[in-house]
C-alpha cells in the first residue's frame, strides 16, 4: 500500500515523499498491457491475437513507467486534497527522482519526492489608519466655457472657405516625405491627414494664414509642432519618436472651418438628449454636473490607486522565495537562466502578492460573481463599443452576443477577475477614512504627471 510522508525543508517549503508498492500499480499495468494487446497491429499476427509476452517485450517498459508515475501523481493529489494543502503552482519533482529505476523485469516499490511551496497565512494592512486623501476638483467657469465651445464645434456645420483665415481652420493635407530641400524621398511616407491650424506651434501657424487649395510648405516635424501634438502627428504617420527630424511636403488639398452651433433648443437636444434643457444657463449647469462627474471618476481612480499601494506596500506576506525561483526557472516552455529569474522576480512576487490579497478579501467577505453579473458586464461592454446608452428593451442581437460571450472561457475568466477586483476596491473604500481636499484641475494634473514620472 502506498505511503506519503511530509517534512519541512525551508521557509514555507515542504518535501512530500510518495512510496508506491507493487500492489499499487501492477493491476493497472496488467490491464493496460491487455488493452495494448487488443489494439496492437503487428505484421504476422491477427489484430488482438499478439502473444502477451511479445506485447510485454515491445511496450512493457514504457507502459510500466506510465502506470507507476500515474499512481504516484494520484497518491500525491489525494494526499494534498485530504490535508487541504494550499500551495503555489505545482509540486516540483526533486532531482533525486529517476524514472530509469523502474524495471519491467523486476517490479519493486518505488519512491518519488516533490517540493511544494506553501501559501502563507497573513493579515491585511490596516486600512482604517491609512492616511489617504479624496480629492475634489473645483469646476471653474473657464472649464465650462471650454466644454461649451467643444460641444458647439462638435455639433457645428463644416464649411469649406477658399483661404486659411485663422487658427480655427482645418487643414486637409497630403504629407509627402522629402529631404530638407523639398525633394521627394524614394520609398518615403505618403499620407493624407487633417488637423487644425492650432495643432502647429505658434511660430509655424502664421505660415498657413492666407494659403488656399494646392498651396504647400516643406516643414520639419520637430520644429513645427510642440511635444504633445508632435507625438500625435508621428503616430498618425506611423512613425517613431526618432523620426521627428524628418521633413515633409505638406500640400493643402482642402480648407475646412466648423461653424459653431447656435445656443438654441435644437443644439441642447442634440448635445444632451432627453434632458429637456431650454436655456443657456440650464445647459451650463448640465455641463458643470457632467464635468464634475467625469473628474470625480478620475479622482476616484486616483484614490483607488492609492488604496492598491496601501494594501500592497503595507500587507506583510512571507514567500517561499527559493521554491518560487526554482519554479520560475522550470515552468515555462523554455527554461530561464538564474539571472533572468532574479530580474523578473520582484515584479512576479508583487503580482503574486496582489493575487493573494484579492483572494483573501474575496474569501473573507464572501464576494461572489454570478452568471448574471457576467452577462450584464458583456452588455455594458457591447453598448460601450457601439456608443449606445445602456438600458431599454433588449434586442435579439444583443442577447445573441451575450450568449456567445458566455461560451468564451477566457472572456468569462477575465470578467470574473475584473468584477472581483472592482468589488475588492468597493469593500476597501468602506474601510478607510480619507481626508477630503479641494484641488484645482491644474494641481491634480500636475500631481498625476509627477506620479507617472516617478514610476517610470
C-alpha positions in Angstrom: 0.0 0.0 0.0 1.3 3.5 -0.9 2.5 5.8 1.8 3.0 9.5 1.7 5.2 11.5 4.2 5.9 15.2 4.5 8.7 17.2 6.1 9.6 20.9 6.3 12.8 21.7 4.4 12.7 25.6 4.4 10.5 28.7 4.8 7.0 27.7 3.7 8.6 24.8 1.7 7.9 21.1 2.3 9.1 17.9 0.9 6.5 15.3 0.1 7.7 11.7 -0.4 5.4 9.2 -2.2 6.3 5.5 -1.8 4.3 3.1 -4.1 4.3 -0.6 -3.6 4.0 -3.2 -6.4 0.4 -3.9 -5.4 -0.5 -0.2 -6.1 0.4 -0.2 -9.8 0.7 -3.8 -11.1 -3.1 -4.3 -11.5 -3.4 -1.2 -13.7 -0.2 -2.2 -15.6 -1.6 -5.7 -16.4 -4.9 -4.0 -17.5 -3.1 -1.5 -19.8 -1.0 -4.3 -21.4 -4.1 -6.3 -22.2 -5.6 -3.1 -23.8 -2.4 -2.8 -25.9 -2.8 -6.4 -26.9 -6.3 -5.8 -28.2 -5.3 -2.8 -30.2 -1.8 -3.8 -31.4 -1.5 -4.1 -35.2 1.7 -6.2 -35.7 2.6 -7.8 -39.1 2.3 -11.6 -38.9 -0.4 -11.6 -36.2 -4.1 -11.0 -36.4 -5.4 -8.0 -34.6 -5.9 -8.9 -30.9 -4.0 -12.2 -31.2 -0.5 -10.9 -30.5 1.1 -13.1 -27.7 1.2 -11.4 -24.3 4.9 -12.0 -24.0 5.6 -10.1 -27.2 3.4 -7.2 -26.1 5.2 -7.0 -22.8 8.6 -7.1 -24.6 7.6 -4.3 -27.0 5.6 -2.0 -24.8 6.2 -3.2 -21.2 8.9 -0.7 -20.1 7.0 2.4 -21.3 3.6 1.2 -20.0 5.0 0.3 -16.6 6.7 3.7 -16.3 3.4 5.4 -17.2 1.4 3.4 -14.7 4.0 4.0 -11.9 4.1 7.8 -12.5 0.2 7.9 -12.8 -0.1 6.1 -9.4 2.5 8.5 -7.8 0.6 11.5 -9.1 -2.8 10.1 -7.9 -1.4 9.5 -4.4 0.2 12.9 -4.3 -3.0 14.7 -5.4 -5.1 12.6 -2.9 -2.8 13.5 0.0 -2.7 17.2 -0.8 -6.5 17.2 -1.1 -7.0 15.4 2.2 -4.5 17.6 4.0 -6.1 20.7 2.5 -2.7 22.0 1.4 -2.8 25.4 -0.2 0.3 25.5 -2.4 1.8 27.8 -5.1 1.8 26.5 -8.7 2.5 22.7 -9.0 4.8 20.4 -6.9 8.3 20.3 -8.3 9.9 16.9 -8.7 13.2 16.8 -6.9 16.4 15.9 -8.7 16.7 12.6 -6.7 13.7 11.2 -8.7 14.8 8.9 -11.5 12.2 7.1 -13.7 15.1 5.0 -15.0 14.9 3.0 -11.8 11.6 1.4 -13.0 12.4 -2.0 -14.3 9.7 -4.1 -16.1 11.8 -7.3 -15.5 11.9 -6.7 -11.8 9.0 -4.5 -10.5 9.6 -3.1 -7.0 8.5 -0.5 -4.5 9.4 3.0 -5.9 9.9 6.3 -4.1 9.4 9.8 -5.6 9.9 13.1 -3.8 8.4 16.5 -4.5 8.9 20.0 -3.3 5.9 22.3 -2.6 5.7 26.0 -1.8 3.0 26.7 0.8 0.7 29.7 0.7 1.3 31.8 3.9 -1.3 33.0 6.4 -1.2 36.8 6.7 -3.2 39.8 7.9 -4.2 42.7 5.6 -2.9 46.2 6.1 -4.9 48.3 8.5 -6.8 50.4 6.1 -8.7 52.3 8.9 -5.4 54.0 9.9 -4.2 54.7 6.4 -3.6 58.4 5.6 -5.4 58.9 2.3 -6.9 61.9 0.5 -10.1 62.1 -1.5 -9.6 65.0 -3.9 -12.5 67.1 -5.3 -11.7 69.1 -8.4 -13.2 72.6 -8.5 -15.1 73.1 -11.8 -14.4 76.7 -12.9 -16.3 78.9 -15.4 -13.3 78.6 -17.7 -13.7 74.8 -17.8 -17.4 75.1 -18.6 -16.6 77.7 -21.3 -14.1 75.3 -22.9 -16.5 72.4 -22.8 -19.3 74.5 -24.2 -17.1 75.6 -27.1 -16.1 71.9 -27.7 -19.8 70.9 -27.9 -20.7 73.8 -30.2 -17.8 72.7 -32.5 -18.8 69.0 -32.3 -22.4 69.8 -33.3 -21.4 72.5 -35.8 -21.5 72.6 -39.5 -18.4 72.0 -41.6 -17.8 74.7 -44.4 -15.1 75.0 -47.0 -13.7 78.6 -47.2 -11.4 79.4 -50.0 -8.4 80.5 -47.8 -7.0 79.8 -44.4 -8.1 82.7 -42.2 -7.2 81.8 -38.6 -6.2 79.2 -36.1 -9.7 77.6 -36.1 -9.4 76.5 -39.8 -9.0 72.8 -40.5 -6.1 71.9 -42.9 -6.7 68.9 -45.1 -3.1 67.9 -46.1 -1.2 65.4 -48.2 2.1 64.6 -46.4 5.0 63.5 -48.7 8.4 62.7 -47.1 11.2 64.8 -48.6 14.7 66.0 -47.9 15.4 69.4 -46.4 15.2 71.0 -49.8 11.8 69.5 -50.6 13.0 66.7 -52.9 10.8 63.6 -52.6 12.5 60.6 -50.9 12.1 57.3 -52.7 10.0 54.9 -50.6 9.2 57.7 -48.2 5.9 58.2 -46.3 2.8 59.3 -48.2 -0.4 60.0 -46.2 -3.5 62.2 -46.2 -4.3 63.8 -42.8 -6.4 66.7 -41.4 -5.6 68.9 -38.4 -6.4 72.3 -37.1 -4.0 75.2 -37.7 -3.7 75.4 -33.9 -2.0 72.0 -33.8 1.1 73.7 -35.2 3.3 75.6 -32.8 3.0 79.4 -32.5 5.9 80.0 -34.8 4.5 77.9 -37.6 0.9 78.9 -37.6 1.3 82.2 -39.4 2.8 80.4 -42.4 -0.6 78.9 -43.2 -2.6 82.1 -43.0 -3.8 83.2 -46.4 -3.0 79.9 -48.2 -5.5 78.1 -50.3 -6.0 74.8 -52.1 -2.8 73.3 -53.7 -0.5 75.6 -51.8 2.2 73.8 -49.7 5.1 74.1 -47.3 8.1 71.9 -46.7 8.3 71.6 -42.9 10.3 69.6 -40.3 8.1 67.8 -37.8 10.4 68.6 -34.8 10.4 72.3 -35.4 6.7 72.6 -36.5 4.9 71.1 -33.5 5.1 71.2 -29.7 5.7 67.8 -28.0 2.1 66.6 -27.5 0.9 67.5 -31.0 4.2 66.1 -32.5 3.5 62.8 -30.8 0.0 62.7 -32.3 1.2 63.5 -35.8 4.0 60.9 -35.6 1.5 58.3 -34.6 -0.8 59.3 -37.4 2.0 58.9 -39.9 3.1 55.6 -38.4 6.5 57.0 -37.3 8.5 56.6 -34.2 9.8 59.4 -31.9 13.2 59.1 -33.5 11.7 60.2 -36.9 10.8 63.7 -35.6 13.6 65.3 -37.6 12.1 64.1 -40.9 10.9 66.7 -43.5 7.6 66.6 -45.3 6.0 68.5 -48.2 2.5 69.3 -46.8 0.2 70.1 -49.6 -3.2 71.8 -48.8 -5.9 69.7 -50.5 -8.9 71.5 -48.8 -9.6 74.2 -46.3 -12.2 73.5 -43.7 -14.0 75.5 -41.0 -16.5 74.4 -38.4 -19.3 77.0 -38.0 -20.2 76.5 -34.3 -23.8 75.5 -33.5 -26.1 78.2 -32.1 -27.1 78.0 -28.5 -30.7 77.0 -29.1 -33.1 74.2 -28.1 -32.1 72.1 -31.2 -28.5 72.2 -30.1 -29.3 71.5 -26.4 -31.4 68.4 -27.5 -28.6 67.1 -29.8 -25.9 67.6 -27.2 -27.9 66.5 -24.1 -30.7 64.2 -25.4 -33.6 63.6 -23.1 -32.5 66.4 -20.6 -35.2 68.9 -21.5 -32.8 71.9 -21.5 -34.2 75.1 -22.8 -31.8 77.9 -21.7 -28.1 78.5 -21.8 -28.0 78.7 -18.0 -29.6 75.3 -17.7 -27.1 73.9 -20.3 -24.2 75.3 -18.4 -25.4 73.7 -15.2 -25.7 70.4 -17.1 -22.2 70.8 -18.4 -20.9 71.5 -14.9 -22.5 68.4 -13.5 -21.1 66.3 -16.4 -17.6 67.7 -15.8 -17.9 67.1 -12.0 -18.9 63.5 -12.7 -16.0 62.9 -15.0 -13.4 64.4 -12.7 -15.0 62.6 -9.7 -14.3 59.3 -11.6 -10.7 60.4 -12.2 -10.1 61.3 -8.6 -11.8 58.1 -7.6 -9.3 56.2 -9.8 -6.5 58.1 -8.1 -7.8 57.1 -4.6 -8.2 53.5 -5.8 -4.6 53.6 -7.0 -3.5 54.8 -3.5 -5.6 52.0 -1.9 -3.8 49.5 -4.2 -0.4 50.7 -2.9 -1.6 50.8 0.7 -2.7 47.2 0.5 0.4 46.0 -1.5 3.0 48.0 0.4 1.7 47.6 3.9 0.5 44.0 3.9 3.3 41.8 5.1 3.5 38.4 3.4 6.3 35.9 3.5 7.0 33.8 0.4 8.9 30.6 -0.2 11.4 32.5 -2.4 13.8 29.7 -3.2 10.9 27.4 -4.3 9.3 30.1 -6.4 12.6 31.0 -8.2 13.1 27.3 -9.0 9.5 27.1 -10.3 10.1 30.2 -12.5 13.2 28.6 -13.9 11.5 25.4 -15.0 7.8 26.2 -15.6 7.9 27.9 -19.0 8.3 26.4 -22.4 11.9 27.3 -22.3 14.0 27.3 -19.1 15.0 30.6 -17.7 18.5 31.4 -16.5 19.1 32.4 -12.9 19.9 35.9 -14.0 16.5 36.2 -15.8 14.7 34.9 -12.8 16.4 37.4 -10.5 15.5 40.2 -12.8 11.8 39.2 -13.1 11.3 38.0 -9.5 10.4 41.4 -7.9 7.6 42.1 -10.4 6.5 38.4 -10.3 6.2 38.4 -6.5 4.3 41.7 -6.5 1.7 40.2 -8.8 1.6 37.1 -6.6 1.2 39.2 -3.5 -1.7 41.2 -5.1 -3.4 37.9 -6.1 -3.2 36.6 -2.5 -4.6 39.9 -1.2 -7.6 39.8 -3.6 -8.2 36.1 -2.8 -8.3 36.8 0.9 -10.7 39.8 0.6 -12.9 37.8 -1.7 -12.9 34.8 0.7 -13.2 36.7 4.0 -16.1 38.9 2.7 -18.0 36.2 0.6 -17.6 38.2 -2.6 -19.3 36.3 -5.4 -19.6 36.8 -9.1 -22.6 35.1 -10.6 -23.6 34.4 -14.3 -26.0 37.4 -14.3 -23.1 39.7 -13.3 -21.1 38.4 -16.3 -24.0 38.9 -18.7 -24.6 42.4 -17.5 -20.9 43.2 -17.9 -20.9 41.8 -21.5 -24.0 44.0 -22.4 -22.4 47.2 -20.9 -19.2 46.4 -22.8 -21.1 46.0 -26.1 -23.1 49.2 -25.6 -19.8 51.0 -24.8 -18.1 49.7 -28.0 -21.1 50.9 -30.1 -21.6 54.2 -28.3 -25.1 53.3 -27.2 -26.9 54.1 -24.0 -27.5 51.2 -21.7 -31.0 50.0 -20.8 -34.2 50.0 -22.8 -35.7 47.0 -24.5 -33.2 44.3 -25.2 -32.8 43.4 -28.9 -32.3 39.7 -30.0 -28.8 40.5 -31.5 -27.7 41.8 -28.0 -28.9 38.5 -26.4 -27.1 36.5 -29.1 -23.9 38.5 -28.5 -24.1 37.9 -24.7 -24.8 34.2 -25.2 -21.8 33.9 -27.4 -19.5 35.7 -24.9 -20.8 33.4 -22.1 -19.3 30.4 -24.0 -15.9 32.2 -24.3 -13.9 30.8 -21.4 -11.2 33.5 -21.5 -13.8 36.3 -21.6 -15.7 34.7 -18.6 -12.4 34.2 -16.6 -11.2 37.8 -17.3 -14.6 39.3 -16.5 -14.9 37.4 -13.2 -11.4 38.7 -12.2 -12.3 42.2 -13.2 -15.6 42.3 -11.3 -14.0 40.6 -8.3 -11.2 43.3 -8.3 -13.8 46.1 -8.6 -15.7 44.7 -5.6 -12.5 44.3 -3.6 -11.9 48.1 -4.1 -15.6 48.7 -3.2 -15.0 46.9 0.1 -11.7 48.7 0.7 -13.4 52.1 0.3 -15.7 51.2 3.2 -12.7 50.6 5.4 -10.9 54.0 5.0 -11.3 57.4 6.4 -9.8 59.7 3.8 -9.2 63.4 4.2 -11.4 65.5 1.8 -9.5 68.1 -0.1 -10.4 70.6 -2.8 -7.9 70.9 -5.6 -7.7 72.7 -9.0 -7.6 70.8 -12.2 -4.0 72.1 -12.9 -2.8 70.9 -9.5 -4.4 67.5 -9.9 -3.0 67.0 -13.4 0.5 68.1 -12.2 0.2 65.6 -9.4 -0.7 62.8 -11.8 2.2 63.7 -14.1 4.6 63.7 -11.2 3.4 60.3 -10.1 3.8 58.9 -13.7 7.3 60.3 -13.9 8.2 58.8 -10.5 7.0 55.3 -11.7 9.0 55.3 -15.0 
